[in-house]
């Protein structure tokens, strides 16, 4: 086979480091961006935050993007800055607030496992039994349930322990006597039964409630109240309702209160206001970082450019970051204003006035790719007079109307929710009935679509919404 050389020309899209950084910053949430900038500040001496004493330029006017970063070049001197509003970390409460937070520390700071171990340490028992109870405590899930069977726990023990099943039963009974009541249960029924068993013996309807949670919890969950009344021989609606309320008052997750708090903070990226009859979007100045090139290191680079090659690359990285952060906020502002322009009826009248909207529609309006709009609308929030919403909330598929137009799926969900909130709980609306009600208002929505929207809003079916 004869060998030969061939030349071929082809185009290939290459993402530069600057473009890669721009894309990454765009998809970060506000809190993630702050963490990213914090890491860059530690790694790059050429970058610094503008301190509070720095006289920053005025914040951009509402509804307008901020101005381009200001760059001054005198000979070899390079100085670039970006100031985006003032950020305040001071608390009006001062030290008193910190002391109050310390005083209000809840049970979550202890943890369920440690809370139980503390009780175990105060209980007099042989060391062998103490080890068995400790093993059961280690086997609990975050809600306080023993998800493993006692036979599975026994298999975890060393063979030389030679533990009798009755010993594990006794250890479990001791664990179930600890606080919180219901801990150590192997299922929901046992958890509720333990809590009922801890109540005073003269508690009204206690015996019937115990029977329900141990034998007929499925009927209660399915709201088969007629069957339950017959089984319990409780024809009186008032007595049955009181018994049901007793069960509802119990805690199905006794260990959850000791779980560590998982706080999720939502910081709005933009603020929506009505100005002279127009809905205007402005960037939230409290989330916009104030960055600039460190003047001291810029002077070192100017005077010793050949010896400070590493500073030169770090200067370029700092300038990229400043520019990309600014571009990020400008893109967020443009997308937010485009969304608000198309969903102004929502701001005026609420969810029922939401119009269908797609990422492509916004992308075409702003001459941006659909993937860029997707990144901008993820984990970005806007504060409106109606509340704080993620950008993605304003996008929804379209539903046909009898008039030949289209309605947003969000508006349909709002109508379904209104219908259900106004229904007669003794005779709740079925999905088919809701579908017919929507048709009467001009919306063509199938029963299965109603069911899908209802489930998306965590609304149970009619059989479970029924009450006596």
C-alpha positions in Angstrom: 0.0 0.0 0.0 1.5 3.3 -1.1 1.8 6.0 1.6 0.9 9.6 0.9 0.4 12.9 2.6 -2.8 14.8 2.4 -3.7 18.3 3.6 -7.2 19.0 4.8 -8.8 22.3 6.1 -11.6 22.3 8.6 -13.1 24.7 11.0 -13.2 23.8 14.7 -14.8 25.8 17.5 -12.4 26.2 20.4 -13.4 27.6 23.8 -10.8 30.0 25.1 -10.2 30.0 28.8 -11.9 33.4 29.0 -15.0 32.0 27.3 -15.0 29.0 29.5 -14.9 31.2 32.6 -17.7 33.4 31.2 -19.9 30.3 30.7 -19.1 28.9 34.1 -19.8 32.2 35.9 -23.1 32.6 34.1 -24.5 29.4 35.4 -23.5 29.9 39.0 -26.0 31.1 41.5 -25.3 34.3 43.5 -24.0 32.5 46.5 -21.8 30.2 44.3 -20.5 33.3 42.5 -19.5 34.8 45.8 -17.6 31.7 46.8 -15.9 31.6 43.4 -14.8 35.2 43.7 -13.6 34.5 47.3 -11.4 31.7 46.0 -10.0 33.9 43.2 -9.2 36.6 45.7 -7.1 34.2 47.7 -5.3 32.8 44.7 -4.7 35.9 42.7 -2.9 38.9 44.4 -3.7 41.1 41.4 -7.4 41.0 42.3 -9.0 42.8 45.3 -12.3 43.9 46.6 -13.0 47.6 46.8 -13.2 48.4 50.5 -15.9 50.5 52.1 -13.7 53.6 52.1 -13.3 53.5 48.3 -15.4 56.1 46.4 -17.3 53.9 44.0 -19.0 55.2 40.9 -22.8 55.7 41.1 -24.9 52.6 40.8 -26.6 52.1 37.4 -30.1 53.5 37.0 -33.1 51.2 37.2 -33.7 49.2 34.1 -30.2 49.9 32.6 -27.1 47.8 32.6 -24.0 49.0 34.4 -21.4 50.9 32.4 -18.3 49.2 31.0 -15.3 48.8 33.4 -13.2 51.9 33.5 -9.6 51.4 32.4 -6.8 54.0 32.8 -3.5 53.4 31.1 -0.5 55.8 31.8 2.6 54.4 30.1 3.0 50.9 31.5 0.6 51.5 34.3 -2.5 49.4 34.2 -5.4 50.1 36.6 -8.9 48.6 36.1 -11.8 48.5 38.5 -15.4 47.4 38.6 -17.7 48.8 41.3 -21.1 47.4 41.6 -23.0 49.0 44.5 -22.2 48.8 48.2 -22.4 45.6 50.2 -23.1 45.8 53.9 -22.2 43.0 56.3 -22.9 45.0 59.5 -25.9 44.0 61.6 -28.0 46.6 63.3 -28.4 44.2 66.3 -24.6 43.9 66.8 -23.4 41.5 69.4 -26.9 41.2 70.9 -28.0 39.3 67.8 -25.2 36.8 68.1 -26.0 36.2 71.7 -29.6 35.8 70.9 -28.8 33.2 68.2 -26.6 31.3 70.7 -29.4 31.3 73.3 -31.9 30.1 70.8 -29.9 27.1 69.7 -32.4 24.3 69.1 -32.2 20.5 69.5 -30.7 20.2 66.0 -27.4 21.3 67.4 -27.3 18.1 69.5 -28.3 15.6 66.9 -30.5 12.6 67.4 -27.7 10.1 67.8 -25.9 12.1 70.5 -29.3 12.9 72.2 -30.0 9.1 72.6 -26.4 8.3 73.6 -26.7 10.9 76.4 -29.8 9.2 77.7 -28.0 5.8 77.4 -25.1 7.0 79.5 -27.5 7.9 82.3 -29.2 4.5 82.3 -27.9 1.8 84.6 -27.4 -1.5 82.8 -24.8 -4.2 82.1 -22.1 -3.2 79.6 -23.3 -6.0 77.2 -26.8 -4.5 77.0 -25.4 -1.0 76.7 -23.4 -2.2 73.6 -26.6 -3.7 72.0 -28.6 -0.5 72.6 -25.7 1.6 71.1 -25.7 -0.6 68.1 -29.4 0.0 67.6 -28.9 3.7 67.9 -26.2 3.6 65.2 -28.7 1.8 63.0 -31.4 4.4 63.1 -32.2 6.7 60.2 -32.5 10.4 60.4 -36.3 10.2 61.2 -35.6 7.9 64.2 -36.7 4.6 62.5 -34.9 1.3 62.8 -34.8 0.5 59.1 -33.1 -2.8 59.6 -34.8 -5.9 61.0 -33.5 -7.3 64.2 -32.3 -10.4 62.3 -30.2 -8.1 60.1 -28.8 -6.3 63.2 -27.9 -9.7 64.7 -25.8 -10.5 61.6 -23.8 -7.3 62.2 -22.7 -8.6 65.6 -19.4 -10.5 66.2 -20.0 -14.2 66.3 -18.4 -14.5 69.7 -21.1 -12.3 71.2 -23.6 -15.1 70.9 -26.6 -12.8 71.2 -30.0 -14.3 71.8 -32.9 -12.7 69.8 -34.7 -11.9 73.1 -31.7 -9.8 74.1 -32.1 -7.7 71.0 -35.8 -7.4 71.7 -35.1 -6.1 75.2 -32.5 -3.7 73.9 -35.0 -2.3 71.3 -37.7 -2.0 74.0 -35.3 0.1 76.1 -34.4 2.3 73.2 -38.1 2.8 72.4 -38.5 4.2 76.0 -36.1 7.0 75.2 -37.0 10.5 74.1 -38.3 11.4 71.6 -41.3 9.2 72.0 -41.6 6.9 68.9 -37.9 6.6 68.3 -36.8 3.1 67.4 -40.0 2.2 65.6 -39.7 -0.2 62.6 -42.6 1.3 60.7 -45.1 4.2 60.8 -47.8 2.2 62.6 -45.4 1.2 65.4 -44.1 4.8 65.7 -47.6 6.2 66.2 -48.6 3.3 68.5 -45.6 4.1 70.8 -46.7 7.7 71.0 -50.3 6.7 71.8 -49.1 4.2 74.4 -47.2 7.0 76.2 -50.5 9.0 76.6 -52.5 8.9 79.8 -54.8 5.9 79.9 -57.9 8.1 80.2 -57.2 9.9 76.9 -60.5 9.9 74.9 -60.7 7.4 72.0 -57.2 6.1 72.8 -58.1 2.4 72.3 -59.7 3.0 68.9 -56.7 5.1 67.8 -54.3 2.3 68.8 -56.4 -0.2 66.8 -56.3 2.0 63.7 -52.5 2.7 63.7 -51.7 -1.0 64.3 -54.2 -2.6 62.0 -56.0 -0.2 59.7 -53.6 2.6 58.9 -54.0 2.0 55.2 -57.7 2.7 55.4 -57.1 5.9 57.2 -54.6 7.0 54.6 -57.1 6.2 51.8 -59.8 8.1 53.7 -62.0 5.1 53.8 -63.9 6.5 56.7 -67.1 4.6 56.2 -65.2 1.2 56.5 -63.3 2.4 59.5 -66.5 3.5 61.3 -68.0 0.0 60.8 -64.8 -1.8 61.9 -64.5 0.4 65.0 -68.2 0.4 65.7 -68.1 4.2 65.8 -71.1 5.6 64.0 -70.9 9.0 65.7 -69.1 11.4 63.3 -68.0 13.6 66.2 -66.3 10.7 68.0 -64.7 9.5 64.8 -63.4 13.0 64.0 -61.9 13.3 67.5 -60.2 10.0 67.1 -58.8 10.9 63.8 -57.5 14.3 65.1 -55.8 12.4 67.9 -53.8 10.3 65.4 -53.1 13.4 63.2 -51.6 15.2 66.2 -48.8 12.6 66.5 -45.4 13.0 65.0 -44.6 10.6 62.1 -40.9 11.6 62.1 -39.8 11.9 65.8 -36.1 12.1 64.9 -36.4 14.9 62.3 -36.4 17.7 64.9 -32.8 16.7 65.8 -31.6 16.7 62.2 -29.1 19.5 61.4 -30.8 22.5 59.8 -30.3 22.6 56.1 -30.8 26.3 55.4 -31.4 27.4 51.8 -30.9 31.1 51.2 -32.5 32.7 48.3 -30.9 36.0 47.3 -32.7 38.0 44.5 -30.4 38.9 41.6 -32.8 41.6 40.3 -35.6 43.7 41.6 -38.8 44.5 39.7 -40.6 47.8 40.3 -43.4 49.6 38.6 -42.1 53.0 37.5 -44.5 55.5 35.8 -46.7 52.7 34.7 -43.9 50.5 33.3 -42.4 47.4 34.9 -38.7 48.0 35.2 -35.9 45.6 36.3 -32.8 46.7 38.1 -29.8 44.7 39.4 -29.7 44.1 43.2 -26.8 46.2 44.4 -26.3 44.0 47.4 -25.2 41.0 45.4 -22.9 42.7 42.9 -19.2 42.3 43.9 -16.9 45.3 43.8 -13.6 44.2 42.3 -10.5 46.0 41.0 -6.9 45.4 40.2 -4.6 45.7 43.2 -2.7 49.0 42.6 0.4 47.9 44.6 1.0 44.8 42.5 0.2 46.7 39.3 3.0 49.1 40.2 5.4 46.2 40.8 4.5 44.8 37.4 5.0 48.2 35.8 8.5 48.6 37.3 9.7 45.1 37.0 7.8 43.6 34.1 10.6 41.2 33.1 11.1 39.8 36.6 7.4 39.5 37.3 6.2 37.3 34.5 3.8 35.4 36.8 2.2 38.7 37.9 1.5 39.5 34.2 -0.5 36.3 33.7 -2.4 36.9 37.0 -3.1 40.4 35.9 -4.7 39.1 32.7 -6.8 36.5 34.7 -8.0 39.3 37.1 -9.0 41.5 34.1 -10.9 38.5 32.6 -12.7 37.9 35.8 -13.7 41.5 36.2 -15.0 41.6 32.7 -16.8 38.3 32.9 -18.5 39.1 36.1 -19.8 42.4 34.6 -20.9 40.6 31.5 -22.7 38.0 33.7 -24.8 40.7 35.4 -25.5 42.5 32.2 -26.9 39.3 30.6 -29.0 38.5 33.7 -30.4 42.0 33.6 -31.3 41.8 29.8 -33.0 38.4 30.3 -34.9 39.5 33.3 -36.2 42.6 31.6 -37.3 40.5 28.6 -39.1 38.1 30.9 -40.9 40.9 32.7 -41.9 42.5 29.5 -43.7 39.3 28.4 -45.1 38.5 31.8 -46.3 41.9 32.9 -49.9 40.6 33.2 -48.7 38.2 35.8 -47.3 41.1 37.8 -50.6 42.9 37.5 -53.1 40.1 38.0 -51.3 37.0 39.3 -50.7 33.4 38.2 -54.0 33.1 36.2 -52.6 35.8 33.8 -49.3 34.0 33.1 -48.7 33.6 29.4 -46.9 30.7 27.7 -43.2 31.4 27.3 -40.2 29.4 26.1 -36.4 29.8 26.4 -36.2 30.0 22.6 -38.5 33.0 22.5 -36.3 35.0 24.9 -33.2 33.8 23.1 -34.5 35.0 19.7 -35.6 38.4 21.2 -32.1 39.0 22.7 -30.1 37.3 20.0 -28.7 34.8 22.5 -28.5 31.0 22.2 -31.1 29.0 24.0 -28.5 27.3 26.1 -27.4 30.7 27.4 -30.9 31.5 28.4 -31.1 28.2 30.2 -28.0 29.0 32.2 -29.2 32.5 33.0 -32.6 31.3 34.3 -31.2 28.6 36.5 -30.8 29.5 40.2 -31.4 33.2 39.4 -34.1 35.0 41.3 -36.1 38.2 40.9 -37.9 40.1 43.6 -41.3 41.3 42.6 -44.2 42.9 44.4 -45.8 39.4 44.4 -42.8 37.6 45.9 -39.4 36.2 45.0 -39.4 33.8 42.0 -36.8 31.8 40.1 -36.5 33.0 36.5 -37.6 29.5 35.3 -40.9 30.0 37.0 -42.0 32.3 34.3 -41.6 29.7 31.6 -44.4 27.3 30.8 -45.8 25.2 28.1 -48.9 26.3 26.2 -52.5 24.9 26.5 -54.9 25.3 23.6 -58.1 27.3 24.1 -61.4 27.1 22.4 -60.8 30.5 20.9 -57.7 29.2 19.1 -55.3 30.9 21.4 -53.0 29.5 24.1 -52.8 29.6 27.9 -49.8 29.0 30.1 -49.6 25.7 32.1 -48.9 27.9 35.1 -52.2 29.7 34.7 -54.0 26.3 34.3 -52.3 25.1 37.6 -53.5 28.2 39.3 -57.1 27.6 38.2 -56.9 24.0 39.3 -55.7 25.1 42.7 -58.5 27.6 43.0 -61.1 25.0 42.1 -59.8 22.6 44.7 -59.5 25.2 47.4 -63.2 26.1 46.9 -64.5 22.6 46.7 -66.8 20.8 49.1 -64.5 18.6 51.1 -67.4 16.1 51.7 -67.6 15.7 47.9 -64.2 16.8 46.4 -63.8 17.4 42.7 -62.5 14.5 40.6 -59.9 15.1 37.9 -62.5 14.6 35.2 -64.8 17.1 36.8 -62.0 19.7 37.0 -61.3 19.0 33.3 -64.9 19.8 32.5 -64.8 23.0 34.6 -61.7 24.1 32.7 -63.5 23.4 29.4 -66.4 25.6 30.4 -63.9 28.4 30.8 -62.5 27.8 27.3 -59.4 25.7 28.2 -58.9 22.3 26.5 -57.2 20.2 29.2 -57.5 16.4 29.3 -58.2 14.6 32.6 -54.7 13.0 32.6 -53.2 16.5 32.2 -55.2 17.7 35.2 -53.9 14.7 37.2 -50.3 15.5 36.2 -50.6 19.2 37.2 -52.3 18.3 40.4 -49.5 15.9 41.4 -46.9 18.5 40.4 -48.5 20.8 43.0 -48.5 18.0 45.6 -52.3 17.9 45.8 -53.7 14.5 46.7 -56.5 12.9 44.6 -60.1 13.4 45.4 -60.4 10.2 47.5 -57.7 11.4 49.8 -59.0 15.0 50.0 -62.4 13.8 51.2 -63.2 14.6 54.8 -66.2 13.9 57.1 
